[in-house]
Amino acid sequence: MAEFKRFYQFFKPDHYDIFLDINREKKEFQGKTTITGQALADKIYIHQKDLHIKSVKADDKELPFDIDNEADAINIKLATAGPVKITIEYQAELTDSMMGIYPSYYQVDGVKKQIVGTQFETNFARQAFPSIDEPEAKATFDLAIKFDEHPGETILSNMPEAKEENGVHYFQRTVKMSTYLIAFAFGDLQSKQTKTKSGVKIGVFATKAHKAKELDFALDIAKKAIEFYEDFYQTPYPLPHSWQLALPDFSAGAMENWGLVTYREAYLLLDPDNTAFPVKQLVATVITHELAHQWFGDLVTMKWWDDLWLNESFANMMEYVAVDAIHPDWKIWETFQTSDVPAALQRDATDGVQSVHVQVNHPAEIDALFDGAIVYAKGARMLVMARALIGDKALREGLKNYFAAHKYNNATGSDLWSALGQAAGIDLGTIMDSWLQQPGYPLVSASVVNGRLLISQQQFFIGSGKEAGRQWQIPLNSNYQKLPKIFKDKESDLGDYQQLRQEAGQPLILNQGNDSHFIVKYDQELLKDILEHSDSLDAITQRQLLQDQRLLAEARSISYADLIPLLETFKDSKSNLVNDALYRIANTLKGFVEVGSDQENDLKTFFRQISKQQLARLGWLAKKDEDNDDQLTRPYILRAALYGEDRDAISQAHDLFTAHQDDLESLPADIRTFVLQNEVKNFGDQKLFDKLLANYQNSSDASYKNSLKNALVSTTDSKLISQLIDKFENSEVIKPQDLRGWFQGLLANDKGQQAAWDWIRKDWDWLEKTVGGDMEFATYITIIALTFKNRQRLAEFKLFFDPKINTPGLTREIKMDTKVIESKVELIEADKDKVNEAIKAAI
């Protein structure tokens, strides 16, 4: 591996003039880039990747140069250091990698079409134009684009178009920004537009494969989000427009390019007349996440990739703050509790996990940083803790000062803590550094010993873990007023328990609201007190109890069999918060039974038992008076009843399918997946398979396509499973961006697991070549680890992945996922008999 250099220390660009001539037919482009800046040495380095460099000039004089492809560098020798204008001419190919400049494919009325878009994060701008492709190297940009244009086509970029001359589209000069935020796109697009109260133009753009009404929801959310952020940040949106563009092919979920945000179609467009409530919530949070970045990440950018959390953690928290302000009736913070919190707690309990702040010593390591459970979910939870400590008044004041001090520039984590801490009047940095710099999180143990209430902290591990003596400054958030606000010590005596209990008049609860990043182990006396008052506990506390007990069981601190009575206790809860935690435990029980065994039949009986009352209460179809909790709970209940082979549920699903068989898309979106899965598993044949697959190929509705995918991968027919595998590498049927979901679904299918596992081992090289540049490529390994649960699969996993352990970007994932499978296998082997006995006793 070449010696790693940060090119910005040799050359500081101020401005770029970029001309691109793009030919879609030939899949190539010509470029000319002029960079004005300051050379700090007589030898400088400029990033390029896969560009054929024709010439390099400095102040209009030809320069000798050489290419170092391993370092993505053009090495240039100047006559002297100082101000310089460098012009580079080059040509390159358009590829289908979904990185750099790339074509994106779709169909309208059976005719294949394409639009061209960009994806430059993390370091792919260098595939489009020579540059100092590092976040700190901010500059202004003049962009001019010529392309093989057809009548009626639209071209978009970060800034408005200034003029068009001789087929060249010139855009207004950008503000000072990082290279990875440059974006443009062109093709046959439709749009809907509006303006914010402050005059910012808001637009949603998509291909004409979509119905016009599918743009409405996003337009409304984007407008309200920009207005909210301008008020909350007390800092105006700094650009003339905010365009939201849905790309048919897109490797990530969305990308915060300044002024031209790009999205997967599934995360921007939806049918307002038939979309499930959770999908609306998801699309809203994706949009508000990206628009939070327009300030936090774009206006002020991390100095280097080790502070990626500065961008992502903050945007992840703010997406919930914004949606909560726009739709308070949605209770969106409950979704944070059911998605981000469990993801962070699960991932962060495995030894070897990265900390939120991670050193980055080579560009090959950057994509590996995008660990959604840590940099996004844990980081957001860390900021939720900080927000709870300082309050919104100090948060807003601190952010206003932070933006004012660093706008159009770069910052580090310490800059943020300094601004927020000064506004709050506390040393926030010292508190938060224990969470930022250290991997993992604490288990707080609470016990009564000789009448005294004692608490202690130690790092929590699922599976083997090396005790490193880590300590955290923990916001305890206790309901006992006399307990410390911040717990810093290894252990502490908090006083006479009976006196504390009497004064509080309620059981001891730590981490009220479940906002701090730790879990609690109560001793038997304290836990008994809590369970005896379980009916009086609020939903978040009930959820937290289930969550913490599950994690303790997975760590083998208690037996998994001890959780089964808890499921009986809370099975009729009307709270989605509780039901999400409850069915997370229940579904894990499937790992303790062999497929087709008497124990599996007992478990299916248990599933019917715990879902029976809820199924009768909710039914299949939404009622006029039901609330959000009912809408969010129904999927758990239907999935449980169908797994339990409830005859009524199977029959009702079949009736719904029959009633909608001429227009399956018209099935209510919130139950469509379950109806189609039931049909495939219990009534399926080749004819139905072909029909659903054809519908998948012909539909442009992402929600409907997802339902069809979920149904098809649930088939138990080995012949149909083989047909699905044959489609995995056919991009005309399954786009590479969507393949991971198909693979995950088939791998989780007991009848399809072997075929899916055989495929990925046989065609790993193809997969790496096709989506290996994607920052989410390593999650293919995560998916496998989440599914495998026996010693044979563990051995196969290690045999296949151990030789790949030194692959840049995969090392940490392989090591961690090996531990994940190992801990799961050990848990199942240790607790299997007890769990099955407890299930049998409960039915």
N, C-alpha and C positions, 0 to 999 in steps of 0.2 A: 504494500500500500504506500502510495507516494506521501512524502512529508506534507503535513497539513499546514497551509498558510491561510490567514485571513487577508484577503486581497485589499481590503479597505485601508489597511495600514500602509499600503504602498501608493494607492491612488484614490483620491476623493472626488467623485463626480459631482458636478453641480447641475448639469442639464444634459438631456438626451434629445436629439432629433432622430426619429425612427421612421423609415419608409419601408413598407412591406408590399410586395406585389405577389398576391396569392392566387394560385391556379388550382381550383378544385378538381378539374378534369385530370390534370397531370399529377395531382397530389404532391405539389411542390411549391416553394415560394422563393423569391429573390428578396434580399434585404440590403439596406444601407443604413448604418447607424453612426451618427456623429455624437461623440461624448466630449463635453467641455468640463474640464476639472483641474485639479491640482495634483501633480505628480510629486510624491514625497521622496522619491529616489529615481535614479536614472534607469532602473529596471523595474517595470511594472507588470502586473498580471491582470488579465481580464477574463471573466468567465465566458465559456461557450460550451455547448454540448451538442454533438452531432451536426455542427454547422461546417460547411465546406467554405473555408475562408479564402476569398480571392485576392484581397489586398488590404494592407493596413497603411494608413497615412497619418502623419502627425503634422499639423499645420500645413496641409496640402503637399507634403513631401513623403515619398514612398519610404517605408521602414522595413527592415528585415524582421522576421518574426518566426517563431516556431510554435508548434502545437503540442501540448502535453495532455493527451486525452484522459490519462488516469486522474489528473488533477482538474479536469474540465477547464483547462487554461489556454489562453493565448499569451505566450511570453514575449514581451516587447522591450527592446533596448532603445532608450531615448538618448538624445545628445546630452541632455541635462535635466535635472529636476526643475519643477516650477509649473506655472500655468501652461496648459496644453490643450489642443483640440485634436482628438483622434477620430478618424473616419475609417470604418471597416465595412467592406462589401463582402457579401457572402450569399450562399444559397443553401437550401435544406429541403427535406422531404416532410410532407404531412404524414403522420403515422396514426394508427388506430389505438394508441396506448392510453388515450384520454389524459395525456400530459402534454404540456407545451401548447402548440396550436394544433387542433385536431378536428376532423369531421365527425359529426354526430348524425346518426341515421334514424329515419322514421318513415312511416307509410301514410299516404292519404289516398283513400279509395283504391288500395292495392298497388299504388305506384310508389316505388322507393325514392325518397328524397333525402337531402342532407342540409344541415346548417353547419357552419364552422364556428367553434368557440375556443376558449382558452382555459387552462388550469396551470397557474404558475407557482402555487405553494406546493412544496416547500422551496425547492430550488430548481424550478423548471422554466423560469423566464429566460435562462441562458440557452434554452432550446429554440427560442424565438428571436432573440437579439443579444449580441455581445453586451456584457454589463458587469458591474460589480454587484453580483447577485447575493447580497447579504442584507439583512434587515436594517442594519445601521447605516447603509449607504443610501440615504435618502437624497432624492434629486427631483427636479421638475422634468416633465416629458412633453414633447410635441410629437404627436402620432399622426402619420399619414398612411392610408391603406388604399390600395387598388386591388380589385378582385374581379374574377370573371362574372360580372354582374348581369342578372336577369331583371327584366322590368318588374317593378313592384316590390323588390327586395329591400330589406331594412338592414342598416348597419348601426351598431351601438358600441359605445366605449365608456370609459370612466367619466369623461366630460362631454358636453354637447358638441355636435358637429359645427365647425366654424364655417366651412364652405366646401363645395365640390367643384373641381376643375379637371377637365379632361379625364374623367373617370376616377380621379383620386379624391378620396374623402379625407379632409383635414379636420382634426379635432382641436378644440381649445386647449391651451396649455394647462397641464394639471397643476395642482398644488404640490408641495414637496412631499414625496411619498416613497415607499419602498418598492423595489422591483416586483416582488411577489404579489402585489396588489393591482398591477396593471391588468386590464382585461379588455377584450373586444369580442364581438360576435357578429355574424351576418347571415342572412338567409330570408326565406319567405315566412315572415312572422306576423302574428296578430297581436294587438295590445289593447289594454284599457288603462286610462290615465286619470289622475286627479291632482289636487294640490293640497299641501298642508296649510294650516293657519298662517304660517310664516312665509308661505310662497314657494316652498320646495316642491318641485314636480315629482310625483310618484307614479311609477308605471309598472305594470306586470306584462311580460312578453312571453309568448309560447308559440309553438308551431300551430299550423291550421289543422292538425290532426285532432285538436281538442275543441270541445264546444265552448263558445264564448263565455257562458256562465261559469265555467270552471276557473276563470280568472278573478271572479268577484271577491271571494273570501280573502284571498291573498292581498288584493288591493286595499281592502278595508283594514286588515291587520297592519299592513306596512304603513299606511297613512297614520293610523293611530299610534303606532310604535314610534315613528319619527317625532311626532308631536309630544309623546310622553317623554322620550329621552331628552329632547331639547329642554323640557321643563325640569326633569329630574337632575340632569347633569348641569343645568344652568349654563349651558354652552351651546351656541347655535350649531345646527348641522352645517358643515362648511362648504358643501358643494351645491351646484344649481339643481341637481336631480338625484333621485334614488331609483334606479331601475332594478327590477327583479326579473331574472330570466330563467325559464325552465329549459334545461338541455336534455334531449332524449338519451344521450350517453354521458354519464358523469360518474367519476369514480368515488368521490366522497358523497356526503349528504348535501352539503352546500358550501359555498366559499364567499368570504366577505369582501371581495374586490371592491375597492372604494368607488361607490357610485354605480357600479354594475355588479350586483350580487348574483351569483349563479347557483342553481339548485338542480337536484334531481327532480324530475317531474312529480314524483310521488310526494315530495316535501314542499311543493308550492301550489299545485293545482288540485282542486277537488270539486266534486259534484255537490252543490249546496243542498240538493234535494234528496240525496241518498248517500250519505257518508256517515260512518259511525262516529260517535262522540269522541272516543280516544284518538281517532285519526285527525279530527279537527284540532284537538289539543296539541297533537304532535306537530302538525303543520304550523300552527300559531307559534309554538315555542321555537321551531327552527327559524322562522322568519324573524322573531324578536331576538334570537341569539345572534343572527348575522347582522342585524341592524344595531345591536349593542356594540358590535365590533367597529362600527363606523367611527366611533369615538375611541373605544378601548381596543386598540390593535391597529387602527388605521391612522387616526389623528395622533395618537401616542402609541408607539410601537415598541415592543421589547427590543433591547439592544442586541441580544443574541438569542439563539434558540433555547439556551438553558432556562430562559425565563418565558418559555412558551405558555406556561400557566397564567402569566399576566394577561395574555390574550384570552385563552380558552376558559379558564376557571371563572374569570369575571363575567364573560359573556354567558356562561352557563348559569350563573346565579341570576344575572339580569334578565335572562329570558323569562324566568318565573316572576320576577318583580314586575316586568312590563305586562305580561299576560294577566297577572292578578289585578293590575290597575285597569286594563282594558275590559276584562270579563271577570269581575270579582265573584260572580255567581258560579263560576267554574270550579272554585276552590282548588286552583292549580297547584298550590303547595302540597296538596295531598299526592299529586302525581310525582312531585319531587321525592316524596317519601316512598313511593312504590317503585320508582325506577332508579334514580341516581343513588339514593342512600343504600339500598341493598347491593347494588353493583359495586359501590366503593367499599363497603364492609367486607364483601366476599373476596374481592381481588386483593385488598390491602392486608388481608390476614395470611397471605402466602409469603413465606420467607423468600427473599430475593426480589421482591417487588421494588419498582423504582420509587423514589421520593417525588414529591410534586415538583420541586426544583432539582434538575438533573444536569450534571456537567456534560457538555457536548464537545468532543474533541475532534470529530471528523464528520463531514457531511453525510457519510453513510449511516451515521447514528441518528440523524434527525428524524426520519420517518418513524423510527422505533419509539420516539417520544410520544406519539399520538395514542397513548393508552387511555381510551375513553373513560375507564373506571377510575383512573387516577388524576390525570391532568384536567379532565372535564368534571367528573362526578365528585371525587374527593376534594379537588380544588374548590369546587363550588360550595361544598359542605363546609370547608375551611372558611370561606368568605361569609357564609351564612352565620357561622360562629362569630366572626368579627363584627358583622352587622348587628347581631344580638347584643354584643358587648358595648358597642358605641352608639347605637341608635341611628335612625335615618337622618336626623338633623345633622349630626357630625359626619355621617357618610356623604351626604350631598355637599356639604361645605368642603370636606376634604377632597372630593372628586373635582369640584370646581377649581380648587387651587392646584390640584395635580394637572388638570388639563391646561390651565393657564401657564403653568411653569414649563410644561414639556410638549406643547402642541407643535405639530409638524416636526417632531423630533423623537428621540428614543428615551426609554427609561428602564429601570431595574425594579425588582421587587421591593428593595429597601426604599426607593423613592415613593412607592405607593404607601407602605406602612408609615413612613414619615409624614406624609400629607394627611392621612387619616388619623394618625396618632395625635398630631398637633391640633387637629380640629376637635378631637375628643378629650384632649388633655390627659392622655394616658400613654404609657410606653407600649404601644400595640405591637411594635416590631419584635420585642423580646418574647411576648406571648406567642405570636404567630410563627416565629422562626422554628419553634420546637415542632410545629406541624409541617412547616414548609420543607425543612432540611432533612427530616428523618422519615424513613419509610415506616409503614405499619401504623398501628394505633393501640391505645391502652385498653386493657381489661381492668375495670375498677371493681374490686371485690369489697362488699359491705357485709359485716358480720357483727353479732353481739357476743362479746367475750367478757365473762364476769360482770355482766351488766353494763359494759361500756360499748359504745358504737365505734367500731374500728373500720377504717377504709384504707385500701392500698391500691397501688397501680403497678402493672407489669405489662410488657408487650404481649398482645394476643396473637396466637398462631393457630391456623388450621393445618394440621400435619406437622411434620418436624420443623423446628425453628431454632435458630441459634440465639440464645439470650445475649443481648449486647448491652444491657444496663441502660436502655433508653428511658428517659422520663419526659413527660409532657406537662405543659401548663394547661390544666384541664378546667374549662368552664363547667362546673358541676351541675348548674341549673336544678338545684334541689328544691323540693317543696317544704323543706325544713329551713326556716329563716336563719337559724344560728349556724348553719354549715357554711364553710368558706365559699366565696364566689369563685375563686380560682384555686384549684388544688394542685400544688407544685411538688409535694413531697412524695417519697416512696411509700410511706404509710403514715397514718395519723390517728390519734385518739380524739374523737369529736365530742366526748362527754357521756353523761349518764343517759342511756338509751330510753328508759322508761319516762324520764323527765322530758326528753325531747319528743317522744311519742305522745305524751299527754298534752304538751303545749301545742303540738301540731294538730292533734285530733284526727290523724289519718295515717295510713301506712307510709313508710319512707319510699319516696320515688326519686331516683337520680336521673339526670338528663331529661327533665320535663320538656316536652315538645320534640324530643329526639333530634335536636339540632346540633348537638356536639358530637364529634367523631370518636365515640368510644362506646363500649357496651358494658353492661353491669352483670355481675354475678352476686346475687343475694344469698345469704345462708338460709337454712331451712326455716328458721324462725321468721325472718323478714319476708321470705317468699310466701310462706303460709299466710301471713298477715295480708299480703297483697291479694292473693287468690281468694281469700275469704271476703274481700271487698271488690271482687272483679266487676260486679254489676255496676258499681258506682264509678269505675274508672272511665275516663274519656277514651274515645276511639284511638287516639294517637298513643296513649299509654298502653292500651290493650295490644295494639300492634307492636309496640316496642318490646313488650313482654314476650310475645311470640317470636319476634325477630331475634332477640338476645338468647332466648332458650334454644332456638334452632342453631345458632352459631356455636353456642356452648356444646351442643350435642355433636356438631360436626367436628369440633375440636376434641371430642371424647372426654370433655370435662363432666358431662352427664350422659346418661344413656339416651339414645334416640327413642327408645321405647317410652321414656318419660313424657314425650311430647304428645302421645296419642290421646291421653285424657284431656289435654288442652284443646285439641281439635273438637272433641265432644262439647267442651265448655263453651266455645265461641262459634259453633257451626251455624247458628241461626242469626248471627249478627247482620245488621242491615248496612254496616259500614264497609265501604270498599277498602279502606285502610286495613281493616281487620281481615277481610276475606282474601285480600292479596297475600298477606302474611300466612294465613291459614292454609291456603292452597299451595303456597310455595313449599310448606312442610309436607302436605299430603302428597304432592307430586314426587317429592324426594323418596317417599316410601316405595315407589315403584322399583327403585334400585335394590331393594331388599328381597324381592321375590323373583323367582325364575319364571320365564314366559311359559304359559300353559300348565303351570303347577297348581296344586290345591291351594297353596299360599296366595297365588295370584287371584284365584277365584275368591278367596276370603277378602283380599284387598278390594276387589271389585264390589263385593257386597258392602264393605265399609264405605266406599265412595258413594254408592247408592244411598246409604244410610245418612251420611253427613250432608248430602245435597238434596235430600227428599223434600224437606219443608220449604227450602228456598226455591226449588223447581216448581212446587205447587204455588208458591207466592208470586213468583215472577213470570212463569210461563215462557213461551218462546217469543211472543210479540210484545213490543213496548206498549205501555198503557199511557193514557193521557196525563194522569196525575203523578207518574213516577218521577223521581228526582235523579240527579247525577249518580248518586250511589247505586241506585237500581240499574242504571244503564251500564255502569262500570263493573258491577258484580255479576250480571247475567252471563258474560262469557265464561267466568270461572265455573259457574253452576252447570252450564250446558256441557262444557268440556268434561267435568266430573261425571255427570250423569251418563254421557256417551261412553266414557271409559268404563264406567260401571255396568255398561250394557243394560241400562234401564229400558225395558221394552216400550214403555210409553214414549220416552224421549226419542227412541229410534223410529217409532211409528210416526210421531208428530213431525219429525224432520223429513221423513220420506213423503208425507202428505204435502208439506210445504214445497218440496222439490217438484212434486207432480203438478202442483198448482201453478208453478212458475217455469216449467220446463221449456216453454217456447221463448222465454225471455229471462234467462237466469240472472242477468245483470239487474233485473228489477227486484230480486230478492232483497229484503231489508239488509243493508250493509253490515249492521251490527251482529247479525246471525248467519250471514251468507256463508262464511267459512265453515261453520259447523254443519249446516245443511248439506253443503257439497262434499265435505269429508265423510259424513255419514253415508251419503249415496255411493261414493266411491268404495268405501270399505265394506258396506253391507249389501249393496245392490249393483255394484259396478261390473262392467264388462268392456270389451274392446270398443264397442260403439260409443259408450259414454266417455271413455278415455279420449278417443279421437275428437269427440265434440268439444270437450273441455280444453284440449290442447289447441284446437283451431280457434276457439274463442280467445284463448290467451294470446295467440299470435295476432289476432285481428283487433283486439281492444286497445284503446289508448287510455283507459281509466285505470290508474295505478292501483287503486283500492280493489277493484274487481279482479285485476290481474293477480294481485296478492292472494285473494281468496281461491282463485283457480290453481295457483301454484301450490297452496297449502293442501288443497284437495288431491291434486295429482300425486304429490309425494307421499300421500298416506295409503296408496294402493298396497294391497297385500299379494298381488298377483306377480309372480316372478318374471313372467314374460313381459308384463307392462313395465316393471322396474327396469328391465334390460333396455326397453325402448326409451325410457327416460334417460338412462345413462348415455345412450347413443346421441341424445340431443344436447348433452352438456357442452360439447365443443362446437356446436352449430350456432353461430352468432345470429343467424337469421331467425332462430327460434328462441334461444335464451341469450340475452345480451350478457357480455362478460361482467358488467356492473351488477347484474342480478344473480349470477351463478352461485354466489355464496349461500343465498337463501335456499336455493334448490338443493344444494349439497347438504346444508344443515338439516333440512326437512327429511331428506331421504336417509341420512345418517341416524336420525332420531327414531326412524321407523324400524322396529325390530326385524321386519321382513326385508328391509332395504339396506340395513347397515353394512352387511358384508359387501354388497355390490358397490356402495358408495366408497367404502374404505379401500376396496381393490382399485377402484378408478383413480382415486387421488394418489395412491402409491405408484400406479403404473404411469400416470400422465402428469406427475409433479413438474417435470421440466416444461411441459406445455403450459401448465398453469402459471408457473413462475415467469415464463416469457410473456404470457398474455396479460397478467395483472400484477406482476412482480414489482412494478414501480409504484403501485398503489400503497398509500400509507396504511391501508387496512389489510394488506396482504397477510400479515402475521395472524390475523384473527381466524384464518382457516385452521390454524393449529389450535387456537383457543376453543373453537367449536368442537373439534375432535375431543379435547380434554374434558369438556363439559358433558360429553355424551358417554365416553368410555367409563366402565365401572367394574371390570373384573380383571383378574390377574393375567389372563391370556391377552386381552387387549392392551394392557400395560406393557407387556413384553413386546408385542408387535409395534406399539408406539415408539418404544425406546429403540428397537432394532431399526426402524425407518428414520427416526429424527436425530438420533445421536450422531450419525455421520454429518449432519447438517448444522451441528451446534455452533460452529464458528462462522456461519454465514452472517454477514453484517445485517443487522436489523432483526435477526431471528434468535439470537443467542439467549436473551433474557426470556423470551416467550417459551422456547423449548425447555429450558431449565425449570421455569415456574410451572408449566403445564405438566411436566413429568411429576412434580410434587403434588399437583392437584389430583391427578389420577391415583397416585400412590396413597394419598390420605383418604380418598374415597373408598378405595379397595380395602384398606385397613379398617375403616369404619364399618363397612358392610360385613366384613368377615367377623369383626368383634361383636356386632350388635344384631346380626341377622336373626338368630334364634329368639332373642328377647323381643325384637320388634314383631316378628310373626306371632309370637304368643300373645303380645299385647293387642294386636289386630284381632286375633281370634276371640280374645276375651271381650273385645268391645262390640262384636257383632251379635 
